[in-house]
């Protein structure tokens, strides 16, 4: 028997429009699952059940713009994104009880499209690590093996979608934070192009590494949520030009014969690549070839010096996340270490690093310009055990382990290219392993058309973890 959480987000939206189900029924169904499973997988840090019920009642009455195919569908907001009137702690004990007065633009757009948020999903402190083991909540776990991580920094969002607590969720990505948990949790995750989704009203990332994006079980669900998120707000300093059609419609376009570059050599660390990761990469290559695409080996498009430049920018961005006065002693050791690195960078040094990031990105974009997409693994390993990376006694070692686990993802934050993780592979132990495709800047529509073609050829939607039932 089909249960509500077996339906895709788009199927749920269609059921709302046809009045086969009401937004209130959907919300109650998912709140029940959240109550039973959220603590187990470390998904939600704050549940806004009464607010969700009020929003669902309004959606059921047709209040607002009901044109979105996701109108009335439950979702969740990452705890990094400000939500007016809702506790937003940014994964940090220093921000306990923080309630913003205003919402981020991406949150406003989801509300305007009639999506109903059930609450805030867990994230590590200030979204910095690639694992979600914050001091203000239990660790986020992949529902495929509760001893292993959901990834980060959108780990709670991924755990929620993968465990069937919401059908789609908002996430964000400054160095892989959508694609890392997508790989760990067996989901489709999309990091949009720089400027595709507004970072208003705070605009707190002067480098341009981070962006909000969707996590979903299917390509079409992610595309529909991207349609909700995309587009500039008045006052945005830069933006990606709009596409001529919806991103959801792009999923029904045949991509044609594409030229795909590929490389497996790690970019930002001398990492050991697990044999299952290599197998997933090779299987994806064969699948692309079978679909009629041309796949070519290329050299790593980023020079070794890109790593140090990226780290300089990353540490400065971490230093911008200032704890309230008198709470600094509650910061995690990794955060304190990164902030100390960032504060040691002078203004001119930071300016030079940002300029160097632009030049490095330009070189990579020129090298990859002939290609419609770029294939790499998403992560160097299947999901690791909880605590396997975290090292409070030695933050430098913690950071080195993070780079070894994620040696490809941050390359596309540096270039601003859109990138996706596709859940194409399962290990013999039953652990998900993603492969990553990046596209030309502002060409999410090509990446989504290709991803939809891949999903049709090698479907993953019926694969669910043990807690699903």
C-alpha positions, 0 to 999 in steps of 0.5 A: 500500500502506498503511504504518504511518505512513499509519494514524491514531493511533486506527487504530494503537491499534485494530490493537494491540488486534486484534493486527494489529500490536504496539507494538514494531513501531510503535515500530521503524517510527517510530524508523526514520523518526526516524533518517532524518528528525528532523534534517531537520525539526528534530523531536526534541532527545532520542530515547529509543529504548531506553526506548521499546522497553522501554515498547513491550514492556510494552504488548505484554504488556498491562501497565497500563490498556489501556482507552485507544484509544491504548494502545501508540501512539507519541508524543512529549513537548515538551522543556518538560515534565519527564520523570523520568530523561530529559534535559529542556533546555527549549530552552535551552543553560543547561539542558544535561544537565538530568535531572528527578527527577519527571515533569509530570502530563501526562506521567504520564497519557500513560504511564498510558494506555500511549502510548509516548514516543520522546523529547523534541521541540524547543522554543525557549528556555523556550517563549517565541518563536513560532518554534523556533530554539533554541541546543541543536538545529537549527531546526524546519522545516515538512515542506511547505517545509524553508526555512520554519519549523514555528512555535513553541513546539511546533515540534518536536512539529508537525514530528514529526507532520507528517513522520510521525515520530509520529502524535500529540504532546503540545504546550503553549500559552501564547500560541498555541504549539499553534495556531501550529505547527499552522497552519505544519505543516498539522495540527489543534491544540487548546488546551484550556480553562483548567483542563482539563489539570493543570499539576502538579506545578510550577504555574509559571504564576500568570497561567493563560495556558498549558496542555498539549494535543494536536497531530494529523493528525485531529480524532479523534486529537486528541480521543483524546489530550485524553481522556488528558490531561484532568482535575484532579490532586489538589492542582490550584488550579482545574480545568474541570468534566468533560464527561459523555462522552469528547471522542472521543465528542463528535466523533460528535455533530452540532453542530446549528445554531451561531451563529458570530462572526467577525472578521479585524482583528488584535488584538495588533498592527497587522499586515499580513494576507496575501491567502492568509490572508484567502482561508482565512478567507473560505473557512472562512466559506462552509464554515460557512454551507454546513453550516447555521451562522449567521456574524456579523461582530463587533467585536474583543472585546478593548480595545487596552490588553489588549496592554500588560497581556498583555506585562507578564504574558508578560515576568514569566513569562519572568523566572520561567524562571531559568537555573542560576547561572553560565550566564546568559551562555548565554541568548539575547538575546530571553530576556535582554531579556524577563527584564529587562522582567519583573524591572523589574515590581514585585510590586504592578504584576504583581498589578494586571496579573493583575487587569486580565487577569481584567477584560479577559477577563471583558469579552471573555467577556461580549461573546462569550457569545451565540456558540457559536464565534468564527472568525479566522485563525490567523496573519497569514502563511503559514509564514515562512522560517527566521530571518525573525523572529529578530533577536538584534541587536534583541530588541525588533524580534524581539518586534514581528515575533512579534506581527505574525505571531501577532496573534490566538492569545494572545487565547484564552489571555487569556480561557481559552477553548478554541481550535483551528487547522484545516488547511483551506487550502493556498497556491498555493506548497503552504504550509499555512494554518490558520484558528482557532475558539475556543469557550466556556470548558469547551466543548471538546466543542462545538468538537470536534463542529464541527471533526469536521463541518468535517473531514468536509465538507472532508477534509485527512487524505490531504494529506501533505508530500513527505518523507512517502513 
